[in-house]
Amino acid sequence: MPNSRSLVMAALVSIAGVLVVASAAQAKADDRVIVFAAASMKTALDAVNHACAAEVGGEASISYASSSALAKQIENGAPADIFISADLAWMAYLRDRNLVKAGTVTELLGNSIVLVAPKDSAAEADIREGFDLAGLLGDGRLAIGEVTSVPAGKYGREALEKLGLWSSVADRLAQAENVRAALKFVATGEAPLGIVYASDAAAEPGVKVVGTFPEGSHQPIIYPIAQTSASSSPEAEVWLKCAASASATPFYEEQGFTVLGGEK
């Protein structure tokens, strides 16, 4: 039987999905470019969106959520022009269903995952095989994106398993509907530790990075971008090109992303 917390979280995810669709429908009615983007991109992409407005003729309407939730919304007919995923898997999910234009798929950004604690915490970590994560966690829970669907959660679980740490914390997780929700658990002190992207840690003054997971402990973190098959908007093509251009690079790098695609 699901506990009360899981029921509340499920309800919140459902409500969030309805809000995403409602917001997108209104934006479509206003003839704006509609972007569905991974929650971890918010700080950087808001700045990119503002910078691209002059080229596009106005700012796009951006809905942020977990990549899994957004991909499912697109599959169910939500009116999106652009999709940016926090992993390759959810982009492939849409591509396999002919829901994105294959010729527009670009590997845009890279990222890393880090262990964060509240800003005033004394915690420090040398993350490696055999590291005593459970001991550092104490009586608290580890905040993380949902580990079977949210990309940050999947990367986190993969790293913990690779380092032999998963079994010590698997029953002590505070799983969230997206990585920004996991970040908030730590920033507000509800969880003493959390696994988030380096870009999220850079965007949240309420946390500090106490350790970085080794690159070899998980698959490379890649953010692909594409135009959806349902989109026929010339402005969407302009927005996509601008978001992947050299002019957007400083906004991504300022938040800790590595720029992979687009113009160099």
C-alpha positions as CSV (number, residue, x, y, z in Angstrom):
1,M,0.0,0.0,0.0
2,P,1.4,3.5,-0.8
3,N,2.0,5.7,2.2
4,S,0.4,9.1,2.6
5,R,3.5,10.9,1.4
6,S,3.6,9.0,-1.9
7,L,-0.1,9.7,-2.4
8,V,0.5,13.4,-1.9
9,M,3.4,13.4,-4.3
10,A,1.4,11.5,-6.9
11,A,-1.4,14.1,-6.6
12,L,1.1,16.9,-7.0
13,V,2.6,15.4,-10.1
14,S,-0.9,15.0,-11.6
15,I,-1.8,18.6,-10.8
16,A,1.5,19.8,-12.2
17,G,0.8,17.9,-15.5
18,V,-2.6,19.6,-15.8
19,L,-1.0,23.0,-15.2
20,V,1.6,22.4,-17.8
21,V,-1.0,21.6,-20.4
22,A,-3.2,24.5,-19.4
23,S,-0.2,26.9,-19.6
24,A,0.8,25.6,-23.0
25,A,-2.7,25.8,-24.4
26,Q,-2.9,29.5,-23.3
27,A,0.5,30.2,-24.9
28,K,-0.6,28.5,-28.1
29,A,-3.7,30.7,-28.1
30,D,-1.5,33.7,-27.8
31,D,0.7,32.5,-30.7
32,R,3.8,32.2,-28.6
33,V,6.6,29.6,-29.0
34,I,6.1,26.9,-26.5
35,V,9.1,25.2,-24.9
36,F,9.0,22.2,-22.6
37,A,12.3,22.0,-20.7
38,A,13.8,20.0,-17.9
39,A,13.4,21.6,-14.5
40,S,17.1,21.9,-14.0
41,M,17.4,24.3,-16.8
42,K,15.2,27.0,-15.4
43,T,17.7,29.6,-14.3
44,A,19.9,29.4,-17.4
45,L,17.1,29.0,-19.9
46,D,15.1,31.9,-18.5
47,A,18.1,34.1,-19.3
48,V,18.5,32.6,-22.7
49,N,14.8,33.1,-23.5
50,H,15.0,36.8,-22.5
51,A,18.1,37.2,-24.7
52,C,16.5,35.5,-27.7
53,A,13.3,37.5,-27.5
54,A,14.4,40.2,-30.0
55,E,15.3,37.6,-32.6
56,V,12.1,35.6,-32.2
57,G,9.7,38.5,-31.8
58,G,8.9,37.9,-28.1
59,E,9.8,35.5,-25.3
60,A,8.7,31.9,-25.5
61,S,6.4,30.3,-23.0
62,I,8.5,27.8,-21.1
63,S,7.0,25.0,-18.9
64,Y,9.5,23.3,-16.6
65,A,9.1,19.9,-15.1
66,S,10.8,16.5,-15.1
67,S,11.8,15.3,-18.6
68,S,9.7,12.2,-18.1
69,A,6.5,14.2,-17.3
70,L,7.1,16.5,-20.2
71,A,7.7,13.7,-22.7
72,K,4.5,12.0,-21.6
73,Q,2.6,15.3,-22.0
74,I,3.9,15.7,-25.6
75,E,3.0,12.1,-26.3
76,N,-0.5,12.8,-25.0
77,G,-0.9,15.8,-27.4
78,A,0.2,18.8,-25.3
79,P,1.0,21.7,-27.7
80,A,4.8,22.1,-27.5
81,D,7.1,23.4,-30.1
82,I,10.5,22.6,-28.5
83,F,11.5,19.9,-26.1
84,I,14.7,19.9,-24.0
85,S,15.4,16.8,-22.0
86,A,17.9,16.2,-19.2
87,D,18.9,12.9,-20.7
88,L,19.0,11.1,-24.1
89,A,16.5,8.5,-23.1
90,W,13.4,10.7,-23.0
91,M,14.4,12.3,-26.3
92,A,14.8,8.9,-27.8
93,Y,11.3,8.0,-26.4
94,L,9.7,10.8,-28.4
95,R,11.9,10.2,-31.5
96,D,11.0,6.5,-31.6
97,R,7.3,7.6,-31.7
98,N,8.0,10.2,-34.4
99,L,7.1,13.0,-32.0
100,V,10.2,15.1,-32.6
101,K,11.8,16.1,-35.9
102,A,14.9,13.9,-36.1
103,G,16.8,16.4,-38.1
104,T,16.5,19.0,-35.3
105,V,17.8,16.9,-32.5
106,T,21.0,18.4,-31.0
107,E,23.1,17.4,-28.0
108,L,23.1,20.8,-26.4
109,L,24.5,20.7,-22.9
110,G,26.4,18.6,-20.4
111,N,26.2,18.5,-16.6
112,S,27.4,16.7,-13.5
113,I,25.8,15.5,-10.4
114,V,26.8,16.6,-6.9
115,L,26.0,16.0,-3.3
116,V,24.6,19.1,-1.6
117,A,23.8,20.0,2.0
118,P,22.1,23.1,3.5
119,K,24.4,26.1,3.3
120,D,25.2,26.2,7.0
121,S,26.0,22.4,7.2
122,A,29.4,21.3,8.3
123,A,29.2,18.2,6.1
124,E,32.1,17.3,3.8
125,A,32.4,14.3,1.4
126,D,35.0,12.5,-0.5
127,I,32.7,10.6,-2.9
128,R,34.3,7.3,-3.9
129,E,33.7,3.6,-3.6
130,G,33.1,2.7,0.0
131,F,32.3,6.3,1.1
132,D,30.1,6.3,4.3
133,L,27.1,8.1,2.8
134,A,24.7,6.5,5.3
135,G,26.8,7.8,8.2
136,L,27.0,11.3,6.8
137,L,23.2,11.2,6.3
138,G,22.6,10.4,10.0
139,D,18.9,10.1,10.8
140,G,17.8,12.1,7.8
141,R,16.8,11.2,4.3
142,L,18.6,11.7,1.0
143,A,16.7,14.0,-1.4
144,I,16.8,12.8,-5.0
145,G,14.7,12.9,-8.1
146,E,12.4,9.9,-8.6
147,V,14.9,7.1,-9.4
148,T,13.0,5.3,-12.1
149,S,11.9,8.2,-14.2
150,V,13.5,11.5,-13.4
151,P,16.9,11.8,-15.1
152,A,18.7,13.3,-12.1
153,G,17.3,10.4,-10.0
154,K,18.4,7.8,-12.5
155,Y,21.9,9.2,-12.7
156,G,22.1,9.4,-8.9
157,R,21.0,5.8,-8.4
158,E,23.4,4.6,-11.1
159,A,26.3,6.4,-9.4
160,L,25.3,5.0,-6.0
161,E,25.1,1.5,-7.3
162,K,28.4,1.9,-9.1
163,L,30.1,3.0,-5.9
164,G,28.5,0.3,-3.8
165,L,26.5,2.8,-1.8
166,W,23.0,2.1,-3.0
167,S,22.0,-0.6,-0.5
168,S,23.0,1.6,2.5
169,V,20.5,4.4,1.5
170,A,17.9,2.8,-0.7
171,D,15.3,2.8,2.1
172,R,16.2,6.3,3.2
173,L,15.3,8.4,0.2
174,A,13.1,11.5,-0.2
175,Q,12.2,11.1,-3.8
176,A,10.9,14.2,-5.6
177,E,8.9,14.7,-8.9
178,N,11.8,16.7,-10.4
179,V,15.4,17.7,-9.4
180,R,14.4,21.3,-8.4
181,A,11.9,19.8,-5.9
182,A,14.8,17.6,-4.5
183,L,17.0,20.7,-4.3
184,K,14.3,22.5,-2.3
185,F,14.1,19.7,0.2
186,V,17.7,20.4,1.0
187,A,17.6,24.2,0.8
188,T,14.7,24.3,3.3
189,G,16.4,21.8,5.7
190,E,13.8,19.0,5.2
191,A,16.7,16.8,4.0
192,P,20.3,17.0,5.2
193,L,21.7,15.8,1.9
194,G,20.6,15.7,-1.7
195,I,21.8,14.6,-5.1
196,V,21.2,17.3,-7.8
197,Y,22.9,18.7,-10.9
198,A,25.9,21.1,-10.4
199,S,23.8,23.6,-12.3
200,D,21.0,23.4,-9.7
201,A,23.5,23.9,-6.8
202,A,24.8,27.0,-8.6
203,A,21.3,28.4,-8.8
204,E,20.3,27.9,-5.2
205,P,22.1,30.0,-2.5
206,G,20.5,27.9,0.2
207,V,22.7,24.9,-0.4
208,K,26.4,24.1,-0.7
209,V,28.2,21.4,-2.7
210,V,29.9,18.9,-0.3
211,G,31.1,16.5,-3.0
212,T,31.0,15.7,-6.8
213,F,30.3,12.2,-8.1
214,P,33.1,10.9,-10.3
215,E,32.3,11.0,-14.0
216,G,32.9,7.3,-14.4
217,S,30.2,6.5,-11.9
218,H,27.3,7.2,-14.2
219,Q,26.5,7.7,-17.9
220,P,27.4,11.1,-19.4
221,I,24.8,13.7,-18.6
222,I,23.6,15.1,-21.9
223,Y,20.7,17.5,-22.6
224,P,19.3,17.2,-26.1
225,I,17.0,19.8,-27.7
226,A,14.6,19.3,-30.6
227,Q,11.6,20.7,-32.4
228,T,8.5,18.6,-32.0
229,S,6.9,17.0,-35.1
230,A,3.6,18.8,-34.4
231,S,5.3,22.2,-34.5
232,S,5.1,24.2,-37.8
233,S,6.1,27.5,-36.2
234,P,8.9,29.4,-38.0
235,E,9.5,31.3,-34.8
236,A,10.2,28.0,-33.0
237,E,12.9,27.3,-35.5
238,V,14.4,30.7,-34.8
239,W,14.1,30.2,-31.0
240,L,15.8,26.8,-31.2
241,K,18.7,28.2,-33.3
242,C,19.2,31.0,-30.9
243,A,19.1,28.8,-27.8
244,A,21.8,26.6,-29.4
245,S,23.9,29.6,-30.6
246,A,27.2,31.0,-29.3
247,S,25.3,34.0,-27.8
248,A,23.5,31.6,-25.4
249,T,26.7,30.0,-24.2
250,P,27.6,32.4,-21.4
251,F,24.1,31.9,-19.8
252,Y,24.6,28.2,-19.7
253,E,28.2,28.2,-18.5
254,E,27.4,30.7,-15.7
255,Q,25.1,28.1,-14.2
256,G,27.6,25.3,-14.5
257,F,26.5,23.6,-17.7
258,T,29.0,22.5,-20.4
259,V,28.0,23.5,-23.9
260,L,28.2,20.6,-26.3
261,G,26.2,21.5,-29.4
262,G,25.1,24.5,-31.4
263,E,27.5,27.1,-32.7
264,K,31.0,27.2,-31.2
